[in-house]
Amino acid sequence: MFHRFYTGDTARNKKGTGLGLSIAQSLMKKMNGELFATLKNHQFIMTCQWNKRT
């Protein structure tokens, strides 16, 4: 889900590149954190978790 992809579906009107989640995950890694995605009760939930520095 966090891998970069390019939409090739001709039925879509927008020109999305599929880079949003990949960029968010990269930023979290640079800030010493992690990004998780879960599905709960038909809702897509994104969670950011920062790791403590030792």
Buried (B, 14 or more C-beta within 10 A) or exposed (E): EBEEEEEEEEEEEEEEEEEEBBEBBBEBEEEEEEBEEEEEEEEEEEEEEEEEEE
